[in-house]
Amino acid sequence: MAVMYDLKELVNQTPLNRLIYLYRAILHRALCDSLGILGLKEKVKKNFIKKSQEYIGSKDFYEICFLARTNPNDIIKLYEKLKKEKIETRKSIAKRLSSDR
């Protein structure tokens, strides 16, 4: 996967904005992982995807959404919508989401 986070931009942010950026990156990674956008071996991949899917909607997920100042329902709706798409579409959308931050 290409570099998704602009570190130069991050350095120029306030400490609070850096934390928000970090939490949003965690949510982005969790969303990608739960949708199978991984570079792992097949044996590891299935278990990892399952755990990532269980994370979406969990107590920890809601806490990270709060810290990221993000509506958890928006992430869940996006997840539900994307899991119906083909993997190529998922990858394309995930890449666009990473550049929108």
Salt bridges, closest charged atoms under 4 A:
ASP33 OD1 - ARG29 NH2 2.77
GLU54 OE2 - LYS50 NZ 3.17
GLU80 OE1 - LYS83 NZ 3.15
